[in-house]
Amino acid sequence: MELKIKKIHKDAKLPHYGHKGDAGLDIFSTIDCVLQKREVKAIPTGIKVAIPEGYVGLIWDKSGVSLEGVHRLAGVVDSGYRGEVKIVMANLSDEPFSIEKGMKIAQLLIQPV
């Protein structure tokens, strides 16, 4: 399956598999920011993805980020969506969480519907 990905921000990193056999493509932040405790924020990735018809892109947590009490919300990229992929992050912990530009913040799995 061909997955078309377009960078729309100069600091964007293209999604890629961290290791051979991984199920999800790593997705990266294009900004530095701090998620305060109990804060929810949409983090830009600087990419657009053309999910093929008959498939869906599912956004999942990265385990290292989850262990800090930070999780992604609203994790569906439909095949017809052509806007920037933003990752809605929720800090459920009692401590601020720093996101750095270029940091892996989520993973994208492409699955048939």
Biotite code that builds the C-alpha atoms (Angstrom):
import biotite.structure as struc

atoms = struc.array([
    struc.Atom([0.000, 0.000, 0.000], chain_id="A", res_id=1, res_name="MET", atom_name="CA", element="C"),
    struc.Atom([1.281, 3.449, -0.914], chain_id="A", res_id=2, res_name="GLU", atom_name="CA", element="C"),
    struc.Atom([0.890, 6.125, 1.766], chain_id="A", res_id=3, res_name="LEU", atom_name="CA", element="C"),
    struc.Atom([1.249, 9.698, 0.511], chain_id="A", res_id=4, res_name="LYS", atom_name="CA", element="C"),
    struc.Atom([2.687, 12.072, 3.117], chain_id="A", res_id=5, res_name="ILE", atom_name="CA", element="C"),
    struc.Atom([3.387, 15.773, 2.622], chain_id="A", res_id=6, res_name="LYS", atom_name="CA", element="C"),
    struc.Atom([5.461, 18.030, 4.870], chain_id="A", res_id=7, res_name="LYS", atom_name="CA", element="C"),
    struc.Atom([3.754, 21.400, 5.377], chain_id="A", res_id=8, res_name="ILE", atom_name="CA", element="C"),
    struc.Atom([6.123, 22.824, 7.985], chain_id="A", res_id=9, res_name="HIS", atom_name="CA", element="C"),
    struc.Atom([9.876, 23.316, 7.690], chain_id="A", res_id=10, res_name="LYS", atom_name="CA", element="C"),
    struc.Atom([10.499, 21.548, 11.014], chain_id="A", res_id=11, res_name="ASP", atom_name="CA", element="C"),
    struc.Atom([8.260, 18.550, 10.281], chain_id="A", res_id=12, res_name="ALA", atom_name="CA", element="C"),
    struc.Atom([9.743, 15.067, 10.393], chain_id="A", res_id=13, res_name="LYS", atom_name="CA", element="C"),
    struc.Atom([8.238, 12.453, 8.133], chain_id="A", res_id=14, res_name="LEU", atom_name="CA", element="C"),
    struc.Atom([6.608, 9.575, 10.006], chain_id="A", res_id=15, res_name="PRO", atom_name="CA", element="C"),
    struc.Atom([8.658, 6.409, 9.966], chain_id="A", res_id=16, res_name="HIS", atom_name="CA", element="C"),
    struc.Atom([8.860, 2.996, 11.565], chain_id="A", res_id=17, res_name="TYR", atom_name="CA", element="C"),
    struc.Atom([11.292, 2.946, 14.470], chain_id="A", res_id=18, res_name="GLY", atom_name="CA", element="C"),
    struc.Atom([12.167, -0.716, 13.933], chain_id="A", res_id=19, res_name="HIS", atom_name="CA", element="C"),
    struc.Atom([11.588, -3.382, 11.304], chain_id="A", res_id=20, res_name="LYS", atom_name="CA", element="C"),
    struc.Atom([8.257, -5.064, 11.965], chain_id="A", res_id=21, res_name="GLY", atom_name="CA", element="C"),
    struc.Atom([6.740, -2.168, 13.969], chain_id="A", res_id=22, res_name="ASP", atom_name="CA", element="C"),
    struc.Atom([2.979, -1.777, 13.579], chain_id="A", res_id=23, res_name="ALA", atom_name="CA", element="C"),
    struc.Atom([2.922, 2.011, 13.874], chain_id="A", res_id=24, res_name="GLY", atom_name="CA", element="C"),
    struc.Atom([4.720, 4.899, 12.220], chain_id="A", res_id=25, res_name="LEU", atom_name="CA", element="C"),
    struc.Atom([6.240, 7.314, 14.741], chain_id="A", res_id=26, res_name="ASP", atom_name="CA", element="C"),
    struc.Atom([4.696, 10.809, 14.623], chain_id="A", res_id=27, res_name="ILE", atom_name="CA", element="C"),
    struc.Atom([6.648, 13.882, 15.789], chain_id="A", res_id=28, res_name="PHE", atom_name="CA", element="C"),
    struc.Atom([5.893, 17.323, 17.255], chain_id="A", res_id=29, res_name="SER", atom_name="CA", element="C"),
    struc.Atom([6.893, 20.468, 15.356], chain_id="A", res_id=30, res_name="THR", atom_name="CA", element="C"),
    struc.Atom([6.823, 22.667, 18.472], chain_id="A", res_id=31, res_name="ILE", atom_name="CA", element="C"),
    struc.Atom([8.239, 23.036, 21.947], chain_id="A", res_id=32, res_name="ASP", atom_name="CA", element="C"),
    struc.Atom([5.492, 23.369, 24.541], chain_id="A", res_id=33, res_name="CYS", atom_name="CA", element="C"),
    struc.Atom([4.529, 22.455, 28.071], chain_id="A", res_id=34, res_name="VAL", atom_name="CA", element="C"),
    struc.Atom([1.313, 20.634, 28.867], chain_id="A", res_id=35, res_name="LEU", atom_name="CA", element="C"),
    struc.Atom([0.282, 21.778, 32.310], chain_id="A", res_id=36, res_name="GLN", atom_name="CA", element="C"),
    struc.Atom([-1.373, 19.292, 34.661], chain_id="A", res_id=37, res_name="LYS", atom_name="CA", element="C"),
    struc.Atom([-4.853, 18.364, 33.448], chain_id="A", res_id=38, res_name="ARG", atom_name="CA", element="C"),
    struc.Atom([-4.357, 20.371, 30.228], chain_id="A", res_id=39, res_name="GLU", atom_name="CA", element="C"),
    struc.Atom([-5.479, 19.239, 26.760], chain_id="A", res_id=40, res_name="VAL", atom_name="CA", element="C"),
    struc.Atom([-3.795, 20.693, 23.665], chain_id="A", res_id=41, res_name="LYS", atom_name="CA", element="C"),
    struc.Atom([-3.611, 19.933, 19.931], chain_id="A", res_id=42, res_name="ALA", atom_name="CA", element="C"),
    struc.Atom([0.041, 19.435, 18.974], chain_id="A", res_id=43, res_name="ILE", atom_name="CA", element="C"),
    struc.Atom([0.925, 20.139, 15.324], chain_id="A", res_id=44, res_name="PRO", atom_name="CA", element="C"),
    struc.Atom([2.910, 17.553, 13.371], chain_id="A", res_id=45, res_name="THR", atom_name="CA", element="C"),
    struc.Atom([3.492, 19.587, 10.213], chain_id="A", res_id=46, res_name="GLY", atom_name="CA", element="C"),
    struc.Atom([2.304, 16.769, 7.945], chain_id="A", res_id=47, res_name="ILE", atom_name="CA", element="C"),
    struc.Atom([-0.675, 15.860, 5.803], chain_id="A", res_id=48, res_name="LYS", atom_name="CA", element="C"),
    struc.Atom([-1.412, 12.197, 5.117], chain_id="A", res_id=49, res_name="VAL", atom_name="CA", element="C"),
    struc.Atom([-3.558, 10.756, 2.314], chain_id="A", res_id=50, res_name="ALA", atom_name="CA", element="C"),
    struc.Atom([-4.985, 7.576, 3.804], chain_id="A", res_id=51, res_name="ILE", atom_name="CA", element="C"),
    struc.Atom([-6.093, 5.282, 0.937], chain_id="A", res_id=52, res_name="PRO", atom_name="CA", element="C"),
    struc.Atom([-9.812, 4.665, 0.462], chain_id="A", res_id=53, res_name="GLU", atom_name="CA", element="C"),
    struc.Atom([-10.919, 1.613, 2.419], chain_id="A", res_id=54, res_name="GLY", atom_name="CA", element="C"),
    struc.Atom([-8.387, 2.305, 5.186], chain_id="A", res_id=55, res_name="TYR", atom_name="CA", element="C"),
    struc.Atom([-8.238, 4.411, 8.330], chain_id="A", res_id=56, res_name="VAL", atom_name="CA", element="C"),
    struc.Atom([-5.326, 5.942, 10.193], chain_id="A", res_id=57, res_name="GLY", atom_name="CA", element="C"),
    struc.Atom([-5.466, 5.257, 13.920], chain_id="A", res_id=58, res_name="LEU", atom_name="CA", element="C"),
    struc.Atom([-3.415, 7.418, 16.279], chain_id="A", res_id=59, res_name="ILE", atom_name="CA", element="C"),
    struc.Atom([-2.094, 5.561, 19.318], chain_id="A", res_id=60, res_name="TRP", atom_name="CA", element="C"),
    struc.Atom([-0.036, 6.520, 22.356], chain_id="A", res_id=61, res_name="ASP", atom_name="CA", element="C"),
    struc.Atom([3.714, 6.053, 22.586], chain_id="A", res_id=62, res_name="LYS", atom_name="CA", element="C"),
    struc.Atom([4.335, 3.933, 25.677], chain_id="A", res_id=63, res_name="SER", atom_name="CA", element="C"),
    struc.Atom([7.094, 6.192, 27.028], chain_id="A", res_id=64, res_name="GLY", atom_name="CA", element="C"),
    struc.Atom([4.796, 9.220, 26.901], chain_id="A", res_id=65, res_name="VAL", atom_name="CA", element="C"),
    struc.Atom([1.883, 7.252, 28.395], chain_id="A", res_id=66, res_name="SER", atom_name="CA", element="C"),
    struc.Atom([3.991, 6.228, 31.359], chain_id="A", res_id=67, res_name="LEU", atom_name="CA", element="C"),
    struc.Atom([4.263, 9.943, 32.204], chain_id="A", res_id=68, res_name="GLU", atom_name="CA", element="C"),
    struc.Atom([0.453, 10.215, 32.368], chain_id="A", res_id=69, res_name="GLY", atom_name="CA", element="C"),
    struc.Atom([0.093, 11.888, 28.958], chain_id="A", res_id=70, res_name="VAL", atom_name="CA", element="C"),
    struc.Atom([-2.274, 10.321, 26.436], chain_id="A", res_id=71, res_name="HIS", atom_name="CA", element="C"),
    struc.Atom([-3.626, 11.100, 22.976], chain_id="A", res_id=72, res_name="ARG", atom_name="CA", element="C"),
    struc.Atom([-7.311, 11.699, 22.331], chain_id="A", res_id=73, res_name="LEU", atom_name="CA", element="C"),
    struc.Atom([-9.439, 11.693, 19.146], chain_id="A", res_id=74, res_name="ALA", atom_name="CA", element="C"),
    struc.Atom([-7.289, 9.215, 17.256], chain_id="A", res_id=75, res_name="GLY", atom_name="CA", element="C"),
    struc.Atom([-8.941, 8.716, 13.848], chain_id="A", res_id=76, res_name="VAL", atom_name="CA", element="C"),
    struc.Atom([-7.673, 9.988, 10.480], chain_id="A", res_id=77, res_name="VAL", atom_name="CA", element="C"),
    struc.Atom([-10.315, 9.210, 7.859], chain_id="A", res_id=78, res_name="ASP", atom_name="CA", element="C"),
    struc.Atom([-9.387, 8.491, 4.244], chain_id="A", res_id=79, res_name="SER", atom_name="CA", element="C"),
    struc.Atom([-11.069, 11.702, 3.073], chain_id="A", res_id=80, res_name="GLY", atom_name="CA", element="C"),
    struc.Atom([-9.244, 14.011, 5.510], chain_id="A", res_id=81, res_name="TYR", atom_name="CA", element="C"),
    struc.Atom([-6.546, 16.156, 3.897], chain_id="A", res_id=82, res_name="ARG", atom_name="CA", element="C"),
    struc.Atom([-5.724, 18.677, 6.633], chain_id="A", res_id=83, res_name="GLY", atom_name="CA", element="C"),
    struc.Atom([-2.737, 18.766, 8.962], chain_id="A", res_id=84, res_name="GLU", atom_name="CA", element="C"),
    struc.Atom([-2.519, 15.838, 11.343], chain_id="A", res_id=85, res_name="VAL", atom_name="CA", element="C"),
    struc.Atom([-2.597, 17.235, 14.875], chain_id="A", res_id=86, res_name="LYS", atom_name="CA", element="C"),
    struc.Atom([-2.303, 15.069, 17.943], chain_id="A", res_id=87, res_name="ILE", atom_name="CA", element="C"),
    struc.Atom([-4.681, 15.987, 20.754], chain_id="A", res_id=88, res_name="VAL", atom_name="CA", element="C"),
    struc.Atom([-2.677, 15.359, 23.917], chain_id="A", res_id=89, res_name="MET", atom_name="CA", element="C"),
    struc.Atom([-4.075, 15.228, 27.463], chain_id="A", res_id=90, res_name="ALA", atom_name="CA", element="C"),
    struc.Atom([-1.836, 15.511, 30.509], chain_id="A", res_id=91, res_name="ASN", atom_name="CA", element="C"),
    struc.Atom([-3.661, 13.469, 33.130], chain_id="A", res_id=92, res_name="LEU", atom_name="CA", element="C"),
    struc.Atom([-0.804, 13.701, 35.618], chain_id="A", res_id=93, res_name="SER", atom_name="CA", element="C"),
    struc.Atom([-0.272, 16.205, 38.422], chain_id="A", res_id=94, res_name="ASP", atom_name="CA", element="C"),
    struc.Atom([2.992, 17.464, 36.899], chain_id="A", res_id=95, res_name="GLU", atom_name="CA", element="C"),
    struc.Atom([3.703, 19.601, 33.817], chain_id="A", res_id=96, res_name="PRO", atom_name="CA", element="C"),
    struc.Atom([4.941, 17.630, 30.797], chain_id="A", res_id=97, res_name="PHE", atom_name="CA", element="C"),
    struc.Atom([7.412, 19.097, 28.303], chain_id="A", res_id=98, res_name="SER", atom_name="CA", element="C"),
    struc.Atom([7.093, 18.344, 24.605], chain_id="A", res_id=99, res_name="ILE", atom_name="CA", element="C"),
    struc.Atom([10.124, 19.182, 22.498], chain_id="A", res_id=100, res_name="GLU", atom_name="CA", element="C"),
    struc.Atom([10.241, 19.886, 18.778], chain_id="A", res_id=101, res_name="LYS", atom_name="CA", element="C"),
    struc.Atom([11.072, 16.610, 17.019], chain_id="A", res_id=102, res_name="GLY", atom_name="CA", element="C"),
    struc.Atom([9.856, 14.457, 19.928], chain_id="A", res_id=103, res_name="MET", atom_name="CA", element="C"),
    struc.Atom([7.922, 11.249, 19.182], chain_id="A", res_id=104, res_name="LYS", atom_name="CA", element="C"),
    struc.Atom([4.447, 11.959, 20.536], chain_id="A", res_id=105, res_name="ILE", atom_name="CA", element="C"),
    struc.Atom([2.250, 9.255, 18.982], chain_id="A", res_id=106, res_name="ALA", atom_name="CA", element="C"),
    struc.Atom([2.151, 6.497, 16.412], chain_id="A", res_id=107, res_name="GLN", atom_name="CA", element="C"),
    struc.Atom([0.005, 6.046, 13.317], chain_id="A", res_id=108, res_name="LEU", atom_name="CA", element="C"),
    struc.Atom([-1.391, 2.640, 12.377], chain_id="A", res_id=109, res_name="LEU", atom_name="CA", element="C"),
    struc.Atom([-3.005, 2.153, 8.953], chain_id="A", res_id=110, res_name="ILE", atom_name="CA", element="C"),
    struc.Atom([-5.778, -0.451, 8.998], chain_id="A", res_id=111, res_name="GLN", atom_name="CA", element="C"),
    struc.Atom([-8.564, -1.579, 6.661], chain_id="A", res_id=112, res_name="PRO", atom_name="CA", element="C"),
    struc.Atom([-12.089, -0.515, 7.580], chain_id="A", res_id=113, res_name="VAL", atom_name="CA", element="C"),
])
